Amino acid sequence: MVVNLDILRAQLAKLPINEFNGPKFYVHMFSSQPDWRNYFKGSEAIKPEEVPTCPRFLRQGQRVLLSMELMIELADKPQLFDAYVRDLLDKHKQIKGIDYDLYSAFFDVWYGYLSKIIGMSDKEKKEWEAFRVELFLPAVKKYIAGW
């Protein structure tokens, strides 16, 4: 299957990168995966309802949305896509416990977030899953193997 990036771009166009949508990602993530708070040193005890007023997650949430947007924009440019994923993984390398399975599991949280915030059709989910399996996870495997 070839990923239909136009479907993903159209869906992301409904999700402005701003101070409202960004933190909502972490509200959703910490509600659905409370143990993942442990990856955020100093915020291990944050409650989902505290996220929208936390400057850290205001910025970090916008970064997540921007990262997803950039990956979709670069997905049809293999060298740039791989370089961007490598840079993204480098930034997470020092966090203990983040591995291939967690990168894969991120997408389940992402799907839940999109469904909740802007909705997700079966077609959109199929394309996101193709993106995860055909593009993102192979780039992660290359990174883990030493690129």
Long-range contacts (C-beta under 8 A, 24 or more apart in sequence): 1-130, 1-134, 2-130, 2-134, 3-75, 3-127, 3-130, 3-131, 3-134, 3-135, 4-127, 4-130, 5-72, 5-75, 5-76, 5-127, 5-131, 7-123, 7-124, 7-127, 8-72, 8-124, 8-127, 8-128, 8-131, 9-72, 9-73, 11-114, 11-118, 11-120, 11-124, 12-68, 12-69, 12-72, 14-118, 15-65, 15-114, 15-117, 15-118, 17-62, 17-65, 17-66, 17-69, 18-62, 19-58, 19-62, 21-61, 21-65, 21-117, 22-57, 22-58, 22-59, 22-60, 22-61, 22-62, 22-63, 22-64, 22-65, 23-51, 23-52, 23-54, 23-57, 23-58, 23-61, 24-52, 24-61, 24-113, 24-116, 24-117, 25-61, 25-64, 25-65, 25-113, 26-51, 26-57, 26-60, 26-61, 26-64, 27-51, 27-52, 28-109, 28-112, 28-113, 28-116, 28-117, 29-109, 29-113, 32-109, 32-112, 33-105, 33-109, 38-97, 39-95, 39-97, 39-98, 68-110, 71-131, 71-136, 72-131, 75-131, 75-135, 81-135, 81-139, 82-139, 82-142, 85-136, 85-139, 85-140, 85-143, 86-139, 86-143, 86-147, 89-140, 89-143, 100-137, 100-140, 100-141, 100-144, 103-136, 103-137, 103-140, 104-132, 104-137, 104-140, 107-132, 107-136
